[in-house]
Amino acid sequence: MSAAETATSGRYPSYGPFRARALVALRIVIGWHFFYEGLAKITNPYWTAAGYLNESQGWFSGFFDSLATNPGTLAMVDAVNQWGLLLIGLALMVGVFERTAALAGALFLLFYYAAAPPWPGLEYGIPMEGSYLIVNKVLVEMFALLVIVGFPTAHLMGLDRIIHWKRLNEAAGQAPASAGGA
C-alpha cells in the first residue's frame, strides 16, 4: 500500500515488503491448518469432540464434561467445531473478513486450551503431541492469530483487497463531488 493510500484510508498500518509477506504467509499457514483440521473432522464420520471434552481437566472441566454428556449439545459442538474450523481457515487463506476470522479462531483456540491446559500435575489419557509446560502450540497459534488481528494483511493480498480498493475509489470519487457542491 502506498503512502497516499495509507493517508487516505487511515485504517490499516503500512508494512515493508518483508513484513507484509511474512504476515500474509502467517495468515495463510494458520488458515490452512484450521481449514485442514475442519475438513479432516467433516470427512471422518466417526469424529466427535466427546473424547477431548471428557478428558478435560482444570478450572472448566465441569463445563466441558457437561457438553460431552448431553447428546444434543455434543452434536451442536461437533458441528460448530467442524464447520467453524473449515470456514475460519478458508476466510484466513483467501483473506476475507480477516479480523473476524482471526478473532473467531483465537476464541476457538482459547476453548481448546481451557479444556486441556498443559499445567503441572494434569495427566491426560488421550496421547498429546510433545511435552509442554503452560505454553503449548495451541496457545502459540492463538497469539499468532491475535497478531493477525493487530496487523491485518487481507487489504494487501486477499479478497478484502477488492473491498478496500472499492472503498478507496469511492472515497476519492466522492471528495471532488462534495467539494464542488459546497
C-alpha positions as CSV (number, residue, x, y, z in Angstrom):
1,M,0.0,0.0,0.0
2,S,1.4,3.4,-0.9
3,A,1.7,6.3,1.5
4,A,-1.2,8.1,-0.3
5,E,-3.4,5.1,0.2
6,T,-2.4,4.9,3.9
7,A,-3.1,8.6,4.3
8,T,-6.5,8.2,2.5
9,S,-7.7,5.2,4.4
10,G,-6.0,5.7,7.8
11,R,-7.5,2.3,8.7
12,Y,-4.5,0.0,8.1
13,P,-0.9,0.2,9.1
14,S,1.8,0.4,6.4
15,Y,4.3,-2.5,6.2
16,G,7.6,-3.0,4.4
17,P,7.8,-5.8,1.8
18,F,9.3,-8.4,4.2
19,R,6.8,-7.7,7.0
20,A,3.9,-7.8,4.6
21,R,4.9,-11.1,3.1
22,A,5.7,-12.7,6.5
23,L,2.3,-11.6,7.9
24,V,0.4,-12.8,4.8
25,A,2.3,-16.1,5.0
26,L,1.5,-16.5,8.7
27,R,-2.2,-15.8,7.9
28,I,-2.3,-18.3,5.1
29,V,-0.4,-21.0,7.0
30,I,-2.7,-20.7,10.1
31,G,-5.7,-20.6,7.7
32,W,-4.5,-23.9,6.1
33,H,-4.2,-25.5,9.5
34,F,-7.7,-24.5,10.5
35,F,-9.1,-25.5,7.1
36,Y,-7.5,-28.9,7.0
37,E,-8.5,-29.7,10.7
38,G,-12.1,-28.8,9.8
39,L,-12.0,-30.8,6.6
40,A,-10.5,-33.8,8.4
41,K,-13.2,-33.7,11.0
42,I,-16.0,-33.3,8.5
43,T,-14.9,-36.2,6.3
44,N,-14.4,-38.6,9.2
45,P,-17.9,-40.0,10.0
46,Y,-16.6,-41.2,13.4
47,W,-15.1,-38.0,14.6
48,T,-16.6,-36.4,17.7
49,A,-15.3,-33.9,20.3
50,A,-16.6,-36.2,23.1
51,G,-13.2,-37.8,23.9
52,Y,-11.4,-34.4,24.1
53,L,-14.2,-32.9,26.2
54,N,-14.4,-35.9,28.6
55,E,-10.6,-35.7,29.2
56,S,-10.9,-32.0,30.2
57,Q,-9.1,-31.0,33.4
58,G,-8.6,-27.7,35.1
59,W,-10.9,-25.0,36.1
60,F,-13.6,-25.5,33.4
61,S,-13.6,-29.3,33.3
62,G,-17.2,-29.5,34.6
63,F,-18.4,-27.2,31.8
64,F,-16.6,-29.2,29.1
65,D,-17.8,-32.5,30.6
66,S,-21.4,-31.3,30.5
67,L,-21.0,-30.5,26.8
68,A,-19.9,-34.1,26.2
69,T,-22.6,-35.8,28.2
70,N,-25.6,-34.1,26.5
71,P,-26.1,-35.7,23.1
72,G,-27.9,-32.7,21.6
73,T,-25.3,-30.3,22.9
74,L,-22.5,-32.6,21.7
75,A,-23.9,-32.7,18.2
76,M,-24.0,-28.9,18.1
77,V,-20.5,-28.7,19.5
78,D,-19.3,-31.1,16.9
79,A,-20.9,-29.2,14.0
80,V,-19.7,-25.8,15.2
81,N,-16.2,-27.3,15.6
82,Q,-16.1,-28.9,12.2
83,W,-17.6,-26.1,10.2
84,G,-16.1,-23.3,12.3
85,L,-12.6,-24.6,11.7
86,L,-13.2,-25.0,8.0
87,L,-14.8,-21.6,7.5
88,I,-12.3,-19.7,9.7
89,G,-9.5,-21.4,7.8
90,L,-11.0,-20.6,4.4
91,A,-11.5,-17.0,5.3
92,L,-7.9,-16.6,6.5
93,M,-6.5,-18.3,3.4
94,V,-8.4,-16.2,0.9
95,G,-8.2,-13.0,3.0
96,V,-11.9,-12.2,3.6
97,F,-13.3,-11.0,6.9
98,E,-9.7,-11.4,8.2
99,R,-10.0,-9.8,11.6
100,T,-13.3,-11.5,12.3
101,A,-11.9,-14.9,11.3
102,A,-8.7,-14.4,13.3
103,L,-10.7,-13.4,16.4
104,A,-13.0,-16.4,16.0
105,G,-10.0,-18.7,15.5
106,A,-8.4,-17.2,18.7
107,L,-11.6,-17.9,20.6
108,F,-11.7,-21.5,19.4
109,L,-8.1,-22.0,20.5
110,L,-8.9,-20.4,23.9
111,F,-11.6,-23.0,24.4
112,Y,-9.2,-25.8,23.3
113,Y,-6.6,-24.5,25.7
114,A,-9.1,-24.2,28.6
115,A,-10.3,-27.7,28.0
116,A,-6.8,-29.3,28.2
117,P,-4.4,-26.9,29.7
118,P,-0.8,-28.1,29.9
119,W,-0.4,-27.3,33.6
120,P,1.8,-29.2,36.0
121,G,0.1,-32.2,37.6
122,L,-2.5,-32.7,34.9
123,E,-2.4,-36.1,33.1
124,Y,-4.4,-36.9,30.1
125,G,-5.4,-40.3,28.8
126,I,-5.5,-39.2,25.2
127,P,-2.0,-39.0,23.8
128,M,-0.7,-35.5,23.3
129,E,1.9,-34.3,20.9
130,G,5.0,-33.0,22.6
131,S,5.8,-32.2,26.2
132,Y,4.5,-28.8,27.3
133,L,4.6,-26.7,30.4
134,I,1.9,-24.0,30.5
135,V,2.7,-22.8,26.9
136,N,1.7,-25.2,24.1
137,K,1.2,-25.0,20.4
138,V,-2.5,-24.1,20.9
139,L,-1.5,-21.0,22.9
140,V,1.2,-20.0,20.4
141,E,-1.2,-20.2,17.5
142,M,-3.8,-18.3,19.5
143,F,-1.3,-15.4,20.0
144,A,-0.3,-15.6,16.3
145,L,-4.0,-15.0,15.4
146,L,-4.0,-12.0,17.7
147,V,-1.0,-10.7,15.8
148,I,-3.1,-11.1,12.6
149,V,-5.9,-9.1,14.2
150,G,-3.5,-6.3,15.1
151,F,-1.6,-6.4,11.8
152,P,-4.1,-7.2,9.1
153,T,-2.9,-8.1,5.6
154,A,-6.0,-9.1,3.6
155,H,-6.2,-5.5,2.3
156,L,-2.8,-6.1,0.7
157,M,-3.3,-9.7,-0.5
158,G,-6.8,-11.2,-0.3
159,L,-10.4,-10.7,-1.2
160,D,-10.6,-7.9,1.3
161,R,-8.2,-6.0,-1.1
162,I,-11.1,-5.7,-3.6
163,I,-13.4,-4.3,-0.9
164,H,-10.6,-1.9,0.3
165,W,-9.8,-0.8,-3.2
166,K,-13.5,-0.1,-3.8
167,R,-13.7,2.0,-0.6
168,L,-10.7,4.0,-1.6
169,N,-12.1,4.7,-5.1
170,E,-15.5,5.7,-3.7
171,A,-13.8,8.0,-1.1
172,A,-11.6,9.5,-3.8
173,G,-14.6,9.9,-6.2
174,Q,-16.8,11.5,-3.5
175,A,-14.3,14.0,-2.3
176,P,-14.3,16.1,-5.5
177,A,-18.1,15.9,-5.9
178,S,-18.7,17.1,-2.3
179,A,-16.1,19.8,-2.6
180,G,-17.8,21.1,-5.8
181,G,-21.2,21.1,-4.1
182,A,-20.0,23.2,-1.2
